[in-house]
Amino acid sequence: MSIKVMMSVVGCVAFLSMSGCASVAVGNAPDKTPPKLMKSENARGLLQGKSAGVLWDKPSAFGPVPANLQTVGNTACQAIGFAKASGYHPSALGVEGKALAGGGFFCSAGAKQ
């Protein structure tokens, strides 16, 4: 993966990915309806991004992280204080409703890998 692409993925992901203490199971595959980031006062999802004030509207829409993206996802999650990427959706949507370049990661707390 090129540095430019990696920075795009990490930049988007660092803003949006994180789960607090809640436990969320990702699906066996990404849902056909992608998860969307929403401002926390406008949605009933799981809090994502401690300081960003955003939530995923459908955390369960994430599938497993592909092996070739696990390191990128873990790096993005660890950059904002979480342990690892535990879910991925290739068509995750940002707050404005547009697809995030490189998809989105769902991060989880716990021991860093």
N, C-alpha and C positions, 0 to 999 in steps of 0.2 A: 504494500500500500504506500502510495507516495506521501510525502510529508504534508503537501497541500491538502490532500484528501483526509489524512489523519487529523490534521488540525481542524478541518471543517466538522468532522464527526465529533471530535473531542470538544470543540467549542460549543456545539449544539447540545451535546450530551451533558456537559458540565453544568449547563444552566438548568437542565430539566430533570435529571435523574436522581432519585433518592427515595428511599422509604425510611420512615422513622422506625419506631419500635414494632409496628404492625407486621404481621406475617401474611404474605400474599403468595399464593401458589400460581406460578405461571402455567400456561397451557402446554400441551404437547406440540403445538404449532401456533404461529401467530394467527389471531382471529382475522377474518376477512374485513371486518370493520376495525380500522386502526384506532389505537388510543390517542387521545388529544389532551394536550396541556390546557388547563384552564386556570384563571386566577382563583385563588382559594376562596374568595368570598362569593364566587359564581358557580361553584360545583360541589358535588357530594362525592368526591373520589378520595383517594389516599394522598395525604400530604407528600409532596415531592419537592425537594430542594428547600432545606431549612431556611435559607435567607431569601429565596426567590419568591416565596408566597404563591407557588403554583401547585396544581395537583393534576394527576392523571385521572381522566374521567373513567377509564376502564383498565385498571391494573391487570386484570385477568386476561386482557387481550394480548399480552406479551407471550411469546413462545420462548423456548430455550435459546441461549446465546450460542450462535454457531462457533465451532472450535476455532475457526480462523479469525474471529472477532473478539474472542474472550480476553486477550491481552489488552486490546484497545479499550474494550468496555471496562475492564478492571482498572486501567490507568485513569480513565475518566471519572470513575466512581471514587477512587482513592484520592483524586485531586480535590474532591469536595467533602472528604471525611468519611466515606463509607468503605466497606471492605471489598466488595466485588460486584460485578454485573451478574444479575441473576435472571434477567429476561431481556429479550430483544424483539423489536418489531421493525421491519424494514420500511414501513410506510407511516411511522408515527408522525403525528401532526403537532405543530407548534401552537402557541396561543392564538396566532392569527389564522389558523386553520390550514396552513400550507405544510406540505410534507417536509420533514427535516432532512437535510442532506445527510446521507449515510444511515438514516434510521434513528431509532432511539433506544436507549438502554434503560432497564429498570434495575436499580441498585438496591443492595441489601446491607444491613449492618452485620456485624460479627467479626470473626477473626480474619485479618487480611491474609490473602494467599501469597 
